[in-house]
């Protein structure tokens, strides 16, 4: 499959797969500080996030990764946060205000079929999809839109929970990402999740 070079190339006729969306109220549980003992967002993000970066957090929930990411990119940076549930986004906005990073964080409502990122094509340095790829009914389309939003050389960090995603399913997601045009940089098993680091090759459109 050729690499995606425009939004029109993103798969539009992909058959939806069975999926489960995390209920909004679970967001309060998964932002619990105790979670950091097994999955520390600062440790995970620091190798990839730099001051001044433009980043997108897809499936941001209430901001477990968003708020540390906002601090890492700093005042000169930007973090666009996407979720399909307004209650997740409204909680994230409140938390961002309390942490003093609301001027860095921007929220956008997505649908299961589409990410609202067309205006950012080729502009983002980093995309994060933490615990969300297995929840999308259109994984090829999702990965294609992630590819399109990144600048050449930009990176996509995919994190999937070990308890919900099997090795076979994770490998299938990797193949879809490669089909979308990404190059794989690293694959690592963490305490409670598995991490795949991908890049949009330089010279790509």
C-alpha positions as CSV (number, residue, x, y, z in Angstrom):
1,X,0.0,0.0,0.0
2,X,1.4,3.5,-0.9
3,X,1.9,6.0,1.9
4,X,-0.9,8.4,2.5
5,X,-0.1,11.8,0.9
6,X,-3.4,13.6,1.4
7,X,-6.6,13.4,3.5
8,X,-8.4,12.0,0.4
9,X,-6.1,9.0,0.5
10,X,-7.2,8.0,4.0
11,X,-9.3,4.8,4.0
12,X,-13.0,5.7,3.9
13,X,-14.6,2.3,3.2
14,X,-13.0,0.3,6.0
15,X,-15.5,-2.1,7.6
16,X,-15.9,-1.2,11.3
17,X,-14.6,-3.7,13.8
18,X,-16.1,-4.7,17.1
19,X,-14.9,-2.2,19.8
20,X,-15.6,-0.9,23.3
21,X,-15.4,2.7,24.4
22,X,-14.3,3.4,27.9
23,X,-17.2,5.0,29.8
24,X,-16.6,8.6,30.7
25,X,-16.8,8.1,34.5
26,X,-13.8,5.6,34.3
27,X,-11.8,8.7,33.5
28,X,-11.8,9.6,37.1
29,X,-10.3,6.2,38.0
30,X,-7.6,6.2,35.3
31,X,-6.3,9.6,36.3
32,X,-5.6,8.4,39.8
33,X,-2.0,9.3,40.8
34,X,-1.5,5.6,41.9
35,X,-1.5,4.7,38.2
36,X,1.8,6.4,37.8
37,X,3.5,3.6,39.8
38,X,2.9,1.3,36.9
39,X,2.7,3.8,34.0
40,X,4.5,7.1,34.6
41,X,3.6,9.6,31.8
42,X,6.7,11.7,32.5
43,X,9.0,8.8,32.1
44,X,7.2,7.7,28.9
45,X,7.0,11.1,27.3
46,X,10.3,12.7,28.2
47,X,12.3,11.0,25.4
48,X,9.9,12.4,22.7
49,X,8.5,15.7,23.9
50,X,10.6,18.9,23.8
51,X,9.9,22.6,24.6
52,X,8.1,24.3,21.8
53,X,6.7,21.2,20.2
54,X,3.3,20.9,18.7
55,X,1.6,17.7,19.8
56,X,-1.7,16.0,19.6
57,X,-3.1,13.6,22.3
58,X,-5.7,11.4,20.6
59,X,-8.1,9.8,23.0
60,X,-6.9,12.1,25.7
61,X,-9.6,11.3,28.2
62,X,-9.3,13.5,31.3
63,X,-5.6,14.2,30.6
64,X,-3.5,11.5,32.3
65,X,-0.9,12.0,29.5
66,X,-2.0,15.5,28.4
67,X,-1.1,17.5,31.5
68,X,2.5,16.1,31.7
69,X,2.8,16.6,28.0
70,X,1.7,20.2,28.3
71,X,4.4,20.8,30.9
72,X,7.0,19.2,28.7
73,X,6.3,21.3,25.6
74,X,6.0,24.4,27.7
75,X,4.6,27.9,27.0
76,X,6.0,27.9,23.5
77,X,4.3,24.6,22.7
78,X,0.8,23.4,21.8
79,X,-1.1,20.3,22.8
80,X,-4.3,19.5,20.8
81,X,-6.5,17.0,22.7
82,X,-9.1,14.9,20.9
83,X,-11.8,12.7,22.4
84,X,-15.2,11.4,21.5
85,X,-16.8,12.2,24.9
86,X,-17.5,15.8,25.9
87,X,-17.5,14.9,29.6
88,X,-13.9,13.7,29.2
89,X,-12.9,17.0,27.5
90,X,-14.7,19.3,30.0
91,X,-13.0,17.5,32.9
92,X,-9.7,17.9,31.1
93,X,-10.3,21.7,30.6
94,X,-11.0,22.1,34.3
95,X,-7.8,20.1,35.2
96,X,-5.7,22.1,32.8
97,X,-6.9,25.4,34.3
98,X,-6.1,24.1,37.8
99,X,-2.6,23.1,36.7
100,X,-2.0,26.4,34.9
101,X,-1.5,24.9,31.4
102,X,-4.9,25.8,29.8
103,X,-3.2,28.2,27.5
104,X,-1.2,25.3,26.0
105,X,-4.1,22.8,25.8
106,X,-6.8,22.9,23.2
107,X,-9.7,20.4,23.1
108,X,-11.6,19.0,20.1
109,X,-14.5,16.6,19.8
110,X,-14.0,13.7,17.5
111,X,-16.4,11.0,16.2
112,X,-15.8,7.3,15.9
113,X,-15.4,7.8,12.2
114,X,-13.2,10.9,12.1
115,X,-10.5,12.9,13.9
116,X,-11.1,16.7,13.6
117,X,-7.5,17.5,12.5
118,X,-7.7,18.3,8.8
119,X,-6.5,21.9,9.4
120,X,-3.3,20.6,11.1
121,X,-2.1,18.4,8.3
122,X,1.7,18.3,8.3
123,X,2.0,20.6,11.3
124,X,2.4,18.3,14.4
125,X,5.7,17.1,15.8
126,X,4.3,14.4,18.0
127,X,1.1,12.4,18.2
128,X,0.1,10.2,21.2
129,X,-2.5,7.4,21.0
130,X,-2.5,6.0,24.6
131,X,-4.9,3.1,25.3
132,X,-7.1,4.2,22.4
133,X,-6.2,2.3,19.2
134,X,-7.9,-0.9,20.3
135,X,-11.1,1.2,20.9
136,X,-11.4,2.6,17.5
137,X,-13.7,0.8,15.0
138,X,-11.6,2.1,12.0
139,X,-8.0,1.5,12.9
140,X,-6.6,2.0,9.4
141,X,-8.4,5.3,9.0
142,X,-7.3,6.3,12.5
143,X,-3.6,5.6,11.7
144,X,-3.9,7.3,8.3
145,X,-5.2,10.5,9.9
146,X,-2.4,10.3,12.5
147,X,0.1,10.0,9.6
148,X,-1.4,13.0,7.8
149,X,-1.3,15.3,10.8
150,X,2.4,14.8,11.4
151,X,5.2,16.7,9.7
152,X,7.9,14.6,8.0
153,X,10.1,13.2,10.8
154,X,7.3,13.5,13.3
155,X,6.6,10.6,15.7
156,X,3.5,8.6,16.7
157,X,3.6,7.0,20.1
158,X,1.1,4.1,20.4
159,X,0.5,2.7,23.9
160,X,-1.8,-0.3,24.4
161,X,-2.7,-2.0,27.7
162,X,-1.5,-5.6,28.1
163,X,-4.7,-6.6,29.8
164,X,-6.9,-5.6,26.8
165,X,-4.7,-6.1,23.8
166,X,-3.0,-9.4,22.9
167,X,0.3,-9.7,21.2
168,X,-1.4,-10.8,18.0
169,X,-3.7,-7.7,18.1
170,X,-0.7,-5.5,18.8
171,X,1.2,-6.9,15.9
172,X,-1.8,-6.4,13.6
173,X,-1.9,-2.7,14.6
174,X,1.8,-2.5,13.8
175,X,1.2,-3.9,10.3
176,X,-1.6,-1.4,9.8
177,X,0.7,1.5,10.8
178,X,3.4,0.3,8.4
179,X,0.7,0.1,5.6
180,X,-0.2,3.7,6.4
181,X,3.4,4.8,5.6
182,X,4.9,4.8,9.1
183,X,8.3,3.4,9.9
184,X,8.7,1.6,13.2
185,X,11.5,2.9,15.5
186,X,10.9,0.9,18.7
187,X,8.7,-1.6,20.4
188,X,8.9,-2.1,24.1
189,X,7.0,-4.0,26.8
190,X,6.3,-1.8,29.8
191,X,5.0,-2.9,33.2
192,X,1.3,-2.7,32.3
193,X,1.4,-1.8,28.6
194,X,3.2,-2.1,25.3
195,X,4.7,0.8,23.5
196,X,5.3,1.3,19.8
197,X,7.2,4.3,18.5
198,X,6.6,5.1,14.8
199,X,7.9,7.9,12.6
200,X,6.6,9.6,9.4
201,X,9.7,9.3,7.1
202,X,11.4,12.4,6.1
203,X,10.6,13.3,2.5
204,X,7.0,12.3,3.0
205,X,4.2,14.7,2.1
